[in-house]
Every structure is written in C-alpha cells, then in structure tokens.
Amino acid sequence: MSTIFYGGLITPTSLTAYRALPRALLAVSRETGNIEWVEDDVPADELQDVLARHGLVSEGVDIVELKLGEFLMPGFIDTHIHASQVPNIGSGQQHELLDWLSEVTFPMEARFADPTFAKRAYTAIIKRTIDYGSTTCCYYGTLHSQGTKILADVIHNYGQRAFVGKCNMDRNSPDYYIEPSPEASIAATRDIIAHIRSLPPAQGTIEPLVRPILTPRFAISCTSELLSELGKLASSDPSLAIQTHISENESEVVFTKQLFPAPSLPSPPRGETLKGKTHDTTYAGVYDAFGLLRENTILAHAVHLEEAEVDIIKARRAGVSHCPTSNFNLRSGCARIGMLLDRGVKVGLGTDVSGGFSPSILTAVQHASMASKVVAMRASSPPPHTQFTDRQLPVPTLLYLATLGGAEVCDLQSRIGSLAPGKAFDALVVSIRSDAGNPAVWGADLDEELGVRGSGGEPGDEGGRGKTDVEELEGLLERFLFCGDDRNVRRVYVQGKLIGGKEFKA
C-alpha cells in the first residue's frame, strides 16, 4: 500500500539548483517509509490515468492533496545542537564562548545528572526540534551516561532521526562537571554506544533511526590520553560517526595550540602528511593526529580556519556544520562558507542551541544568508574563477545547506536530504497561507484573492506578476526560508511516519 502526495514539491539537486514542481505526484510505501516513485508534472485531469499506470485505483489509494500555497520539501537537518542547552535559550547574551560555557552552560548541563530532570526536559526539547521541521539532528548530550541514554530513548520514542553522543571531557571543566579519567570516559562512551545500538530499527526497515556518535566536546576539554583512546575506538569502528567543535573563537584556538604543542602530537594514524609537510599545531591538525578526522566527522563552526586546516579537512572528507546564529550571538565571527564550498568541503547548517538562540534551521538559513553578505561586504572583490567565495549565498545554496548538504555532512546523502525514489520519506508539508497564523508571511491565498498571483488575465490586465506556476512556487520557498517559522511547518514526516508539525495530533 502507498500514500500518494499530490501538489507542489521542492527538492534540491545541487548547490546551485533545485526542482520546483507545482503538480508533482509522489508515492510513499506504508511498509518501508521509502519513496517509491515521483511523477514530475501531472495535470489534475490526468491524475487517475497516472495512478492507473502505476497499478493504483483511486478508491483504494490514500491521496493527500496539497492546498494552494502548500508544498512538500525535504526535512531540515540540524548538524549541530546541544539538547541539554535548550533550557538556556536567550540567556548569557553578554558573554563570548569560554565565559559563556563557565557562567551559563556548564551549570545547566550539570543538572542532567538527575534522571527525572533529564526525562522531563528532553521530552519537551525533542518535541520542539521536530515541530520546527528538523527531521534529523546531531545531538550533544552531557557527560552523564544515564542522561544521554534517556535522550536517545526520548528521540527514539518520538520517531526522529538522530545522532546522539555523550560528551567526553576530562579537563578544563569545573569540578562539579568533569569526568574522573580517560578510562572512565571511554567506558561510559562504550556503554552509550551499546545502548543506542540496542534500540529497535524503524518500522518496516532494518536501518536505525537513532545512531551513536563519538563526541569529544572540543580539544580543550580532552587530554591527549582521552583523544588517543577515542581515536582507537574510532579506528576499530569505521561506521561510528564523530562530532566536535573547531576554531569557533579566537581565544579557543590560541588555548588549543598551547595545550597541544607540535612536538607532543602523535603522527597521523595513516602516516600521511599533506603537501609534503608535517603537522604544525593547528586545531584540525590536533584532531587529525589522533585519527578523528574522516568522512563521517562533523566539525562545528570553522570560523577561524587556517589554510592548512582547510587542506586537512578536505583531504579527510570531513564536514563542517555552519552555525551562524551562534557565531553572531557569541561574537565569534563569520565563517567563510563560500570559500569552503569552492574548495569542495561538505557544509551543512546547525542551530548550535543555546549559543544559537533558536532551535529552528530557518533561523540558521536567514543568518547564513546575512553572514555571507557580511563576508562579501568585507571583501574587496570575489577572487576570480570562484563561484561562492566572498559572495552572498543564493537561495538554492541555502536550501541545499539546510537539507542535502546536511545529509552529506552526516554521511547519509544516499538516504535523506532530497525527495527522490529509493530515499526515506523524511519530509515537511509547508504552508504559505494566511491561515497558518504567521503574520510575517504573506499568504498565497491572499495573492489569489487580490488577483496578483500568476500571469494575470486578459491582455492589458496588470493584476498578475507575470510569473509561471514554477516561479510562483519558487517564490513561496523564498518566503518560507526568510519569513517562516514553526507555524508554517504543518506536518513532519520521518521514514514515512507523521511525527510532528502544527497539524499533528499525538
């Protein structure tokens, strides 16, 4: 049996293009939650014929017909979010990174040692991220084993796709919030991995929705002994993803170099050097020396990367989570995302709650656009023979970063990030209508009522905008990305199952 969606559909195809299909027909298997097929353009009077061609009779088919101003799109992928920090959203705005950690963040995270507190908080937190349209999230837990297991269980019960990691941190943390030894940190990490991998897979599939991820908080919080053991654990299990922070704040970069002078670093496990050079002390070089940079590594921020670090990250095929809201809010700076894209580095978006003050990837999209404009304004002119460097990011690129780019960073691009046959149906039904209740969005129904939608009527009728149906749909996407919020996210699907959105009834 299948569920059929009929109406507007938007899906990314590259960093510079996406498909906008006003009359698409998409079939989702109820058994597997995967997309079975997509028909690009089906006029209403041909609907029954197309269904029959696929062996479907309308009387026995569940058809979801989208309204004017509604469209399907891939779910958002949040490649960097601290679940335990959501209660702190909007607090500590006066601080930069290191003071913000000690004054605001660590005290809150320490409270998750209480399982009752963790269960109540995470239950509210995960519901929020889902309703904002994040179908996949890369979550940092805390250093607590039990609390992080609770986080994984809550996510699993909601049906969200996620990576969940227990923070590793055995130094440069307050006495009340630190692991006693590298051995204790690794033992707890192995326990978390085993717990998450024991969770049953999504209904109708053999793939897990919730996966474990190694989470050295950042180099500053880990001794060389701990990073070495994490590197060994990663080497023994290539499927195990890795997430951490890199070059977020200038003071953090300086401190990292002091903690890991070049002579103290081991040789990279692969025995490789780049451009014939041995590693100087760089932030990326530290992770690489311990075997923690590879194609399923997610590096958050990357605001202050050195040239050699870009080479290392590209060579190891690691990905960057761009967190512009947090970078503005904590005064960390503006990452040169266009340059990274031109260099072939994978990039997705992260909310970085609560350094970022919103759990919505839409906010990250808006701030990624503004950050790219700030970078462009600072540059004298874009370098020749580049496409993105020192330029503002266009709408297709922003959409890509929020969806398929995030999937690439998570090494899940074959399963999620776009709406195509064979992929999981991780999707949103978006409404750009006045009845969505968001006063910032001008509804397509109002355009229709006022006669300014489409090409207009008879010759001489100046009412319409002169736009095709495709151009109208593209305009709705732009309104959503720059003016939308959770009220415009009507339904949220993961692996074909409805799990959230404003129309969801538990």
One Martini backbone bead per residue (centre of mass of N, CA, C, O) as a GRO file, in nm:
protein
  506
    1MET     BB    1   0.101   0.033   0.015
    2SER     BB    2   0.010   0.381  -0.044
    3THR     BB    3   0.108   0.722  -0.030
    4ILE     BB    4  -0.028   1.014  -0.186
    5PHE     BB    5   0.119   1.305  -0.326
    6TYR     BB    6  -0.041   1.626  -0.429
    7GLY     BB    7   0.170   1.883  -0.563
    8GLY     BB    8   0.393   2.065  -0.430
    9LEU     BB    9   0.757   2.046  -0.508
   10ILE     BB   10   1.077   2.054  -0.327
   11THR     BB   11   1.420   1.988  -0.447
   12PRO     BB   12   1.741   1.927  -0.432
   13THR     BB   13   2.046   1.899  -0.658
   14SER     BB   14   2.231   2.149  -0.579
   15LEU     BB   15   2.402   2.440  -0.498
   16THR     BB   16   2.233   2.584  -0.769
   17ALA     BB   17   1.979   2.375  -0.750
   18TYR     BB   18   1.622   2.314  -0.801
   19ARG     BB   19   1.308   2.160  -0.771
   20ALA     BB   20   0.995   2.291  -0.911
   21LEU     BB   21   0.672   2.126  -0.853
   22PRO     BB   22   0.335   2.195  -0.882
   23ARG     BB   23   0.247   1.875  -1.007
   24ALA     BB   24   0.312   1.643  -0.810
   25LEU     BB   25   0.378   1.282  -0.772
   26LEU     BB   26   0.396   1.094  -0.462
   27ALA     BB   27   0.524   0.780  -0.337
   28VAL     BB   28   0.461   0.595  -0.028
   29SER     BB   29   0.557   0.346   0.167
   30ARG     BB   30   0.404   0.194   0.439
   31GLU     BB   31   0.624  -0.025   0.507
   32THR     BB   32   0.910   0.159   0.471
   33GLY     BB   33   0.907   0.487   0.404
   34ASN     BB   34   0.961   0.501   0.106
   35ILE     BB   35   1.023   0.617  -0.202
   36GLU     BB   36   0.892   0.501  -0.504
   37TRP     BB   37   0.774   0.762  -0.669
   38VAL     BB   38   0.795   1.025  -0.933
   39GLU     BB   39   0.588   1.278  -1.070
   40ASP     BB   40   0.631   1.589  -1.203
   41ASP     BB   41   0.364   1.624  -1.416
   42VAL     BB   42   0.014   1.641  -1.309
   43PRO     BB   43  -0.266   1.689  -1.421
   44ALA     BB   44  -0.576   1.663  -1.291
   45ASP     BB   45  -0.701   1.509  -1.555
   46GLU     BB   46  -0.451   1.272  -1.514
   47LEU     BB   47  -0.446   1.125  -1.241
   48GLN     BB   48  -0.586   0.849  -1.291
   49ASP     BB   49  -0.397   0.750  -1.516
   50VAL     BB   50  -0.135   0.750  -1.350
   51LEU     BB   51  -0.225   0.558  -1.132
   52ALA     BB   52  -0.289   0.321  -1.322
   53ARG     BB   53   0.003   0.290  -1.430
   54HIS     BB   54   0.077   0.206  -1.113
   55GLY     BB   55  -0.168   0.016  -1.012
   56LEU     BB   56  -0.390   0.235  -0.922
   57VAL     BB   57  -0.685   0.290  -0.734
   58SER     BB   58  -0.843   0.554  -0.598
   59GLU     BB   59  -1.024   0.404  -0.384
   60GLY     BB   60  -0.739   0.256  -0.259
   61VAL     BB   61  -0.616   0.550  -0.209
   62ASP     BB   62  -0.400   0.765  -0.033
   63ILE     BB   63  -0.473   1.107  -0.078
   64VAL     BB   64  -0.263   1.399  -0.063
   65GLU     BB   65  -0.392   1.720  -0.109
   66LEU     BB   66  -0.265   2.011  -0.179
   67LYS     BB   67  -0.276   2.333  -0.130
   68LEU     BB   68  -0.273   2.641  -0.179
   69GLY     BB   69   0.057   2.711  -0.056
   70GLU     BB   70   0.156   2.418  -0.067
   71PHE     BB   71   0.448   2.203   0.023
   72LEU     BB   72   0.704   1.990  -0.047
   73MET     BB   73   0.994   1.889   0.156
   74PRO     BB   74   1.268   1.843   0.297
   75GLY     BB   75   1.402   1.791   0.578
   76PHE     BB   76   1.574   1.909   0.826
   77ILE     BB   77   1.935   1.944   0.910
   78ASP     BB   78   2.089   1.926   1.226
   79THR     BB   79   2.447   1.931   1.279
   80HIS     BB   80   2.414   2.124   1.560
   81ILE     BB   81   2.310   2.026   1.896
   82HIS     BB   82   2.227   2.108   2.237
   83ALA     BB   83   1.995   1.966   2.422
   84SER     BB   84   2.084   2.070   2.722
   85GLN     BB   85   2.053   2.397   2.628
   86VAL     BB   86   1.757   2.486   2.578
   87PRO     BB   87   1.691   2.620   2.864
   88ASN     BB   88   1.910   2.869   2.772
   89ILE     BB   89   1.759   3.030   2.589
   90GLY     BB   90   1.858   3.374   2.600
   91SER     BB   91   2.121   3.335   2.766
   92GLY     BB   92   2.420   3.507   2.798
   93GLN     BB   93   2.466   3.754   2.581
   94GLN     BB   94   2.744   3.889   2.708
   95HIS     BB   95   2.909   3.647   2.605
   96GLU     BB   96   3.162   3.455   2.533
   97LEU     BB   97   3.241   3.140   2.506
   98LEU     BB   98   3.406   3.065   2.772
   99ASP     BB   99   3.220   3.224   2.969
  100TRP     BB  100   2.955   3.091   2.883
  101LEU     BB  101   3.023   2.810   2.981
  102SER     BB  102   3.079   2.876   3.288
  103GLU     BB  103   2.810   3.059   3.349
  104VAL     BB  104   2.574   2.881   3.181
  105THR     BB  105   2.620   2.584   3.072
  106PHE     BB  106   2.740   2.391   3.288
  107PRO     BB  107   2.517   2.423   3.505
  108MET     BB  108   2.292   2.298   3.331
  109GLU     BB  109   2.420   2.026   3.247
  110ALA     BB  110   2.450   1.917   3.542
  111ARG     BB  111   2.136   1.856   3.586
  112PHE     BB  112   2.145   1.578   3.407
  113ALA     BB  113   2.203   1.379   3.649
  114ASP     BB  114   1.897   1.386   3.667
  115PRO     BB  115   1.668   1.173   3.539
  116THR     BB  116   1.406   1.334   3.580
  117PHE     BB  117   1.498   1.591   3.447
  118ALA     BB  118   1.583   1.469   3.174
  119LYS     BB  119   1.307   1.358   3.088
  120ARG     BB  120   1.145   1.622   3.095
  121ALA     BB  121   1.326   1.794   2.915
  122TYR     BB  122   1.361   1.613   2.657
  123THR     BB  123   1.061   1.593   2.586
  124ALA     BB  124   1.037   1.899   2.516
  125ILE     BB  125   1.278   1.938   2.322
  126ILE     BB  126   1.220   1.738   2.085
  127LYS     BB  127   0.947   1.851   2.002
  128ARG     BB  128   1.057   2.119   1.899
  129THR     BB  129   1.247   2.027   1.672
  130ILE     BB  130   1.029   1.889   1.507
  131ASP     BB  131   0.827   2.136   1.472
  132TYR     BB  132   1.061   2.294   1.307
  133GLY     BB  133   1.167   2.047   1.091
  134SER     BB  134   1.365   1.839   1.228
  135THR     BB  135   1.446   1.515   1.116
  136THR     BB  136   1.755   1.576   1.178
  137CYS     BB  137   1.995   1.524   1.453
  138CYS     BB  138   2.294   1.648   1.621
  139TYR     BB  139   2.351   1.539   1.943
  140TYR     BB  140   2.431   1.673   2.247
  141GLY     BB  141   2.490   1.587   2.544
  142THR     BB  142   2.635   1.482   2.818
  143LEU     BB  143   2.843   1.316   3.055
  144HIS     BB  144   2.592   1.145   3.110
  145SER     BB  145   2.479   0.835   3.074
  146GLN     BB  146   2.179   0.831   3.159
  147GLY     BB  147   2.093   1.093   3.017
  148THR     BB  148   2.173   0.997   2.727
  149LYS     BB  149   1.983   0.759   2.717
  150ILE     BB  150   1.727   0.924   2.746
  151LEU     BB  151   1.761   1.086   2.491
  152ALA     BB  152   1.750   0.845   2.296
  153ASP     BB  153   1.470   0.741   2.385
  154VAL     BB  154   1.303   0.990   2.315
  155ILE     BB  155   1.369   1.002   2.017
  156HIS     BB  156   1.269   0.719   1.947
  157ASN     BB  157   0.972   0.764   2.039
  158TYR     BB  158   0.920   1.001   1.830
  159GLY     BB  159   1.087   0.937   1.539
  160GLN     BB  160   1.360   1.053   1.509
  161ARG     BB  161   1.643   1.147   1.353
  162ALA     BB  162   1.976   1.053   1.495
  163PHE     BB  163   2.252   1.178   1.680
  164VAL     BB  164   2.418   1.045   1.981
  165GLY     BB  165   2.620   1.206   2.244
  166LYS     BB  166   2.867   1.179   2.477
  167CYS     BB  167   3.057   1.372   2.650
  168ASN     BB  168   3.405   1.441   2.635
  169MET     BB  169   3.555   1.543   2.967
  170ASP     BB  170   3.884   1.568   3.153
  171ARG     BB  171   3.919   1.893   3.120
  172ASN     BB  172   3.856   2.219   3.161
  173SER     BB  173   3.650   2.180   3.403
  174PRO     BB  174   3.446   2.172   3.639
  175ASP     BB  175   3.429   1.988   3.926
  176TYR     BB  176   3.107   1.926   3.877
  177TYR     BB  177   3.200   1.889   3.542
  178ILE     BB  178   3.373   1.591   3.525
  179GLU     BB  179   3.585   1.349   3.437
  180PRO     BB  180   3.805   1.135   3.608
  181SER     BB  181   3.888   0.977   3.330
  182PRO     BB  182   3.959   0.823   3.041
  183GLU     BB  183   3.847   0.544   3.121
  184ALA     BB  184   3.563   0.643   3.207
  185SER     BB  185   3.485   0.774   2.938
  186ILE     BB  186   3.507   0.519   2.759
  187ALA     BB  187   3.315   0.336   2.911
  188ALA     BB  188   3.066   0.520   2.876
  189THR     BB  189   3.070   0.526   2.569
  190ARG     BB  190   3.028   0.223   2.520
  191ASP     BB  191   2.757   0.211   2.666
  192ILE     BB  192   2.605   0.404   2.478
  193ILE     BB  193   2.644   0.254   2.215
  194ALA     BB  194   2.499  -0.005   2.302
  195HIS     BB  195   2.227   0.119   2.365
  196ILE     BB  196   2.160   0.246   2.089
  197ARG     BB  197   2.200  -0.031   1.926
  198SER     BB  198   1.942  -0.167   2.083
  199LEU     BB  199   1.754  -0.020   1.924
  200PRO     BB  200   1.505  -0.033   1.729
  201PRO     BB  201   1.406  -0.012   1.428
  202ALA     BB  202   1.236   0.097   1.191
  203GLN     BB  203   0.951   0.047   1.058
  204GLY     BB  204   1.019  -0.172   0.783
  205THR     BB  205   1.325  -0.169   0.871
  206ILE     BB  206   1.695  -0.198   0.930
  207GLU     BB  207   1.728   0.090   1.011
  208PRO     BB  208   1.835   0.327   1.212
  209LEU     BB  209   1.750   0.633   1.363
  210VAL     BB  210   1.945   0.591   1.605
  211ARG     BB  211   2.280   0.709   1.661
  212PRO     BB  212   2.596   0.695   1.736
  213ILE     BB  213   2.846   0.943   1.870
  214LEU     BB  214   3.134   1.083   1.889
  215THR     BB  215   3.208   1.343   2.173
  216PRO     BB  216   3.436   1.553   2.172
  217ARG     BB  217   3.384   1.850   2.263
  218PHE     BB  218   3.689   1.954   2.278
  219ALA     BB  219   4.019   1.981   2.295
  220ILE     BB  220   4.026   2.129   2.572
  221SER     BB  221   3.850   1.882   2.726
  222CYS     BB  222   4.101   1.695   2.627
  223THR     BB  223   4.319   1.469   2.659
  224SER     BB  224   4.548   1.287   2.498
  225GLU     BB  225   4.448   1.016   2.611
  226LEU     BB  226   4.154   1.046   2.522
  227LEU     BB  227   4.198   1.095   2.219
  228SER     BB  228   4.345   0.829   2.170
  229GLU     BB  229   4.108   0.639   2.252
  230LEU     BB  230   3.906   0.752   2.048
  231GLY     BB  231   4.073   0.680   1.800
  232LYS     BB  232   4.065   0.374   1.847
  233LEU     BB  233   3.760   0.345   1.842
  234ALA     BB  234   3.725   0.455   1.556
  235SER     BB  235   3.911   0.248   1.409
  236SER     BB  236   3.728  -0.009   1.500
  237ASP     BB  237   3.470   0.191   1.378
  238PRO     BB  238   3.386   0.333   1.082
  239SER     BB  239   3.065   0.387   1.141
  240LEU     BB  240   3.148   0.589   1.354
  241ALA     BB  241   3.070   0.883   1.438
  242ILE     BB  242   3.182   1.237   1.456
  243GLN     BB  243   3.186   1.508   1.705
  244THR     BB  244   3.282   1.864   1.703
  245HIS     BB  245   3.493   2.134   1.757
  246ILE     BB  246   3.607   2.433   1.554
  247SER     BB  247   3.720   2.740   1.537
  248GLU     BB  248   3.522   2.953   1.691
  249ASN     BB  249   3.745   3.097   1.877
  250GLU     BB  250   4.031   3.266   1.925
  251SER     BB  251   4.095   3.177   2.218
  252GLU     BB  252   4.058   2.874   2.164
  253VAL     BB  253   4.287   2.842   1.961
  254VAL     BB  254   4.519   2.929   2.143
  255PHE     BB  255   4.472   2.715   2.366
  256THR     BB  256   4.508   2.465   2.189
  257LYS     BB  257   4.807   2.519   2.110
  258GLN     BB  258   4.912   2.509   2.404
  259LEU     BB  259   4.813   2.206   2.466
  260PHE     BB  260   4.932   2.123   2.150
  261PRO     BB  261   5.221   2.084   2.080
  262ALA     BB  262   5.379   1.955   1.817
  263PRO     BB  263   5.577   1.747   1.967
  264SER     BB  264   5.318   1.596   2.116
  265LEU     BB  265   5.222   1.482   1.855
  266PRO     BB  266   5.114   1.248   1.678
  267SER     BB  267   5.104   1.067   1.418
  268PRO     BB  268   4.922   1.000   1.180
  269PRO     BB  269   4.777   0.692   1.144
  270ARG     BB  270   4.836   0.696   0.818
  271GLY     BB  271   5.114   0.849   0.764
  272GLU     BB  272   5.020   1.135   0.669
  273THR     BB  273   5.073   1.408   0.454
  274LEU     BB  274   5.059   1.751   0.348
  275LYS     BB  275   5.247   1.881   0.108
  276GLY     BB  276   5.504   1.751   0.267
  277LYS     BB  277   5.401   1.812   0.557
  278THR     BB  278   5.402   1.852   0.869
  279HIS     BB  279   5.252   1.914   1.159
  280ASP     BB  280   5.124   2.165   1.283
  281THR     BB  281   4.965   2.361   1.509
  282THR     BB  282   4.636   2.272   1.472
  283TYR     BB  283   4.323   2.203   1.521
  284ALA     BB  284   4.296   1.989   1.297
  285GLY     BB  285   4.569   1.849   1.359
  286VAL     BB  286   4.487   1.727   1.624
  287TYR     BB  287   4.261   1.541   1.525
  288ASP     BB  288   4.431   1.395   1.311
  289ALA     BB  289   4.649   1.273   1.500
  290PHE     BB  290   4.397   1.097   1.646
  291GLY     BB  291   4.186   0.994   1.419
  292LEU     BB  292   3.918   1.226   1.388
  293LEU     BB  293   3.941   1.246   1.067
  294ARG     BB  294   3.658   1.200   0.850
  295GLU     BB  295   3.370   1.142   0.658
  296ASN     BB  296   3.211   1.119   0.966
  297THR     BB  297   3.291   1.417   1.039
  298ILE     BB  298   3.182   1.685   1.263
  299LEU     BB  299   3.245   2.039   1.227
  300ALA     BB  300   3.201   2.305   1.431
  301HIS     BB  301   3.212   2.627   1.253
  302ALA     BB  302   3.494   2.731   1.119
  303VAL     BB  303   3.590   3.045   1.145
  304HIS     BB  304   3.937   3.012   1.199
  305LEU     BB  305   4.075   2.897   0.954
  306GLU     BB  306   4.340   2.761   0.813
  307GLU     BB  307   4.476   2.662   0.529
  308ALA     BB  308   4.571   2.381   0.631
  309GLU     BB  309   4.289   2.295   0.738
  310VAL     BB  310   4.138   2.281   0.475
  311ASP     BB  311   4.314   2.056   0.359
  312ILE     BB  312   4.253   1.843   0.573
  313ILE     BB  313   3.945   1.833   0.556
  314LYS     BB  314   3.932   1.762   0.259
  315ALA     BB  315   4.111   1.502   0.262
  316ARG     BB  316   3.912   1.361   0.488
  317ARG     BB  317   3.602   1.439   0.431
  318ALA     BB  318   3.498   1.637   0.614
  319GLY     BB  319   3.256   1.827   0.798
  320VAL     BB  320   3.059   2.132   0.818
  321SER     BB  321   2.902   2.326   1.075
  322HIS     BB  322   2.698   2.593   1.027
  323CYS     BB  323   2.664   2.859   1.299
  324PRO     BB  324   2.555   3.173   1.276
  325THR     BB  325   2.395   3.248   1.527
  326SER     BB  326   2.620   3.187   1.730
  327ASN     BB  327   2.846   3.360   1.599
  328PHE     BB  328   2.699   3.622   1.653
  329ASN     BB  329   2.614   3.596   1.959
  330LEU     BB  330   2.934   3.524   2.055
  331ARG     BB  331   3.137   3.681   1.869
  332SER     BB  332   3.315   3.490   1.665
  333GLY     BB  333   3.203   3.522   1.362
  334CYS     BB  334   3.259   3.467   1.001
  335ALA     BB  335   3.225   3.224   0.801
  336ARG     BB  336   3.381   3.092   0.495
  337ILE     BB  337   3.171   2.918   0.313
  338GLY     BB  338   3.230   2.976   0.016
  339MET     BB  339   3.521   2.874   0.024
  340LEU     BB  340   3.456   2.583   0.109
  341LEU     BB  341   3.286   2.514  -0.138
  342ASP     BB  342   3.511   2.569  -0.350
  343ARG     BB  343   3.697   2.339  -0.199
  344GLY     BB  344   3.493   2.084  -0.133
  345VAL     BB  345   3.341   2.122   0.131
  346LYS     BB  346   3.132   2.006   0.354
  347VAL     BB  347   2.800   2.159   0.420
  348GLY     BB  348   2.604   2.259   0.696
  349LEU     BB  349   2.354   2.313   0.942
  350GLY     BB  350   2.336   2.487   1.267
  351THR     BB  351   2.207   2.598   1.576
  352ASP     BB  352   2.363   2.582   1.851
  353VAL     BB  353   2.227   2.519   2.098
  354SER     BB  354   2.252   2.820   2.295
  355GLY     BB  355   2.427   2.999   2.126
  356GLY     BB  356   2.185   2.963   1.982
  357PHE     BB  357   1.842   3.116   1.993
  358SER     BB  358   1.746   2.869   1.795
  359PRO     BB  359   1.580   2.557   1.684
  360SER     BB  360   1.587   2.680   1.388
  361ILE     BB  361   1.684   2.647   1.060
  362LEU     BB  362   1.564   2.907   0.953
  363THR     BB  363   1.750   3.091   1.115
  364ALA     BB  364   2.011   2.981   0.992
  365VAL     BB  365   1.948   3.067   0.705
  366GLN     BB  366   1.926   3.372   0.755
  367HIS     BB  367   2.218   3.397   0.885
  368ALA     BB  368   2.375   3.282   0.647
  369SER     BB  369   2.305   3.507   0.458
  370MET     BB  370   2.421   3.742   0.630
  371ALA     BB  371   2.710   3.635   0.660
  372SER     BB  372   2.774   3.639   0.356
  373LYS     BB  373   2.736   3.949   0.330
  374VAL     BB  374   2.958   4.031   0.522
  375VAL     BB  375   3.188   3.898   0.372
  376ALA     BB  376   3.139   4.053   0.105
  377MET     BB  377   3.176   4.345   0.225
  378ARG     BB  378   3.478   4.297   0.320
  379ALA     BB  379   3.542   4.242   0.042
  380SER     BB  380   3.668   4.372  -0.240
  381SER     BB  381   3.664   4.094  -0.414
  382PRO     BB  382   3.612   3.832  -0.585
  383PRO     BB  383   3.765   3.573  -0.681
  384PRO     BB  384   3.871   3.423  -0.936
  385HIS     BB  385   3.730   3.124  -1.024
  386THR     BB  386   3.464   3.157  -0.853
  387GLN     BB  387   3.134   3.106  -0.691
  388PHE     BB  388   3.128   3.176  -0.349
  389THR     BB  389   3.347   3.353  -0.277
  390ASP     BB  390   3.263   3.644  -0.132
  391ARG     BB  391   2.952   3.570  -0.141
  392GLN     BB  392   2.637   3.545  -0.155
  393LEU     BB  393   2.391   3.324  -0.073
  394PRO     BB  394   2.175   3.157  -0.242
  395VAL     BB  395   1.887   2.988  -0.226
  396PRO     BB  396   1.986   2.706  -0.327
  397THR     BB  397   2.216   2.691  -0.115
  398LEU     BB  398   2.050   2.714   0.143
  399LEU     BB  399   1.878   2.465   0.092
  400TYR     BB  400   2.111   2.264   0.075
  401LEU     BB  401   2.231   2.305   0.360
  402ALA     BB  402   1.949   2.223   0.508
  403THR     BB  403   1.973   1.931   0.361
  404LEU     BB  404   2.183   1.779   0.164
  405GLY     BB  405   2.431   1.890   0.307
  406GLY     BB  406   2.367   1.760   0.581
  407ALA     BB  407   2.370   1.470   0.476
  408GLU     BB  408   2.669   1.471   0.395
  409VAL     BB  409   2.785   1.532   0.675
  410CYS     BB  410   2.632   1.256   0.786
  411ASP     BB  411   2.652   1.030   0.563
  412LEU     BB  412   2.319   1.032   0.425
  413GLN     BB  413   2.267   1.096   0.109
  414SER     BB  414   2.127   0.813   0.023
  415ARG     BB  415   1.856   0.872   0.226
  416ILE     BB  416   1.871   1.191   0.251
  417GLY     BB  417   1.777   1.549   0.151
  418SER     BB  418   1.574   1.426  -0.064
  419LEU     BB  419   1.317   1.373  -0.321
  420ALA     BB  420   1.359   1.031  -0.397
  421PRO     BB  421   1.384   0.740  -0.516
  422GLY     BB  422   1.466   0.527  -0.228
  423LYS     BB  423   1.416   0.727  -0.021
  424ALA     BB  424   1.342   0.865   0.254
  425PHE     BB  425   1.047   1.003   0.407
  426ASP     BB  426   1.178   1.312   0.480
  427ALA     BB  427   0.927   1.554   0.555
  428LEU     BB  428   0.748   1.853   0.453
  429VAL     BB  429   0.461   2.049   0.521
  430VAL     BB  430   0.407   2.357   0.370
  431SER     BB  431   0.263   2.684   0.464
  432ILE     BB  432   0.160   2.969   0.248
  433ARG     BB  433  -0.074   3.081   0.456
  434SER     BB  434  -0.283   3.266   0.651
  435ASP     BB  435  -0.386   3.012   0.832
  436ALA     BB  436  -0.107   2.961   0.981
  437GLY     BB  437  -0.045   3.241   1.166
  438ASN     BB  438   0.184   3.414   1.013
  439PRO     BB  439   0.240   3.756   0.984
  440ALA     BB  440   0.516   3.744   0.805
  441VAL     BB  441   0.335   3.593   0.595
  442TRP     BB  442   0.242   3.596   0.268
  443GLY     BB  443  -0.026   3.462   0.124
  444ALA     BB  444  -0.137   3.284  -0.149
  445ASP     BB  445  -0.441   3.342  -0.099
  446LEU     BB  446  -0.411   3.652  -0.120
  447ASP     BB  447  -0.312   3.662  -0.407
  448GLU     BB  448  -0.568   3.537  -0.523
  449GLU     BB  449  -0.773   3.745  -0.412
  450LEU     BB  450  -0.603   4.002  -0.550
  451GLY     BB  451  -0.478   3.918  -0.838
  452VAL     BB  452  -0.130   3.854  -0.806
  453ARG     BB  453  -0.132   3.578  -0.942
  454GLY     BB  454   0.060   3.524  -1.187
  455SER     BB  455  -0.013   3.647  -1.528
  456GLY     BB  456  -0.299   3.698  -1.546
  457GLY     BB  457  -0.526   3.781  -1.777
  458GLU     BB  458  -0.600   3.976  -1.987
  459PRO     BB  459  -0.505   4.188  -2.194
  460GLY     BB  460  -0.402   4.452  -1.973
  461ASP     BB  461  -0.372   4.289  -1.718
  462GLU     BB  462  -0.197   4.399  -1.413
  463GLY     BB  463  -0.230   4.196  -1.167
  464GLY     BB  464  -0.014   4.019  -1.232
  465ARG     BB  465   0.339   3.908  -1.222
  466GLY     BB  466   0.429   3.718  -1.464
  467LYS     BB  467   0.412   3.417  -1.352
  468THR     BB  468   0.475   3.109  -1.314
  469ASP     BB  469   0.422   2.831  -1.134
  470VAL     BB  470   0.718   2.792  -1.068
  471GLU     BB  471   0.777   3.082  -0.969
  472GLU     BB  472   0.570   3.078  -0.743
  473LEU     BB  473   0.700   2.844  -0.583
  474GLU     BB  474   0.972   2.983  -0.542
  475GLY     BB  475   0.849   3.216  -0.375
  476LEU     BB  476   0.750   3.042  -0.138
  477LEU     BB  477   1.025   2.947  -0.044
  478GLU     BB  478   1.142   3.224   0.022
  479ARG     BB  479   0.935   3.300   0.235
  480PHE     BB  480   0.998   3.067   0.424
  481LEU     BB  481   1.306   3.112   0.474
  482PHE     BB  482   1.262   3.436   0.570
  483CYS     BB  483   0.951   3.416   0.733
  484GLY     BB  484   0.938   3.157   0.871
  485ASP     BB  485   0.796   2.905   1.092
  486ASP     BB  486   0.640   2.663   1.276
  487ARG     BB  487   0.354   2.742   1.156
  488ASN     BB  488   0.445   2.642   0.854
  489VAL     BB  489   0.475   2.357   0.988
  490ARG     BB  490   0.241   2.110   0.949
  491ARG     BB  491   0.427   1.854   0.861
  492VAL     BB  492   0.615   1.563   0.995
  493TYR     BB  493   0.840   1.332   0.838
  494VAL     BB  494   0.964   0.993   0.920
  495GLN     BB  495   0.980   0.727   0.745
  496GLY     BB  496   0.662   0.798   0.669
  497LYS     BB  497   0.606   0.928   0.952
  498LEU     BB  498   0.398   1.102   1.152
  499ILE     BB  499   0.551   1.337   1.417
  500GLY     BB  500   0.465   1.645   1.330
  501GLY     BB  501   0.337   1.953   1.371
  502LYS     BB  502   0.052   2.150   1.373
  503GLU     BB  503  -0.135   1.887   1.271
  504PHE     BB  504  -0.048   1.714   1.500
  505LYS     BB  505  -0.181   1.417   1.665
  506ALA     BB  506  -0.097   1.205   1.929
   0.00000   0.00000   0.00000
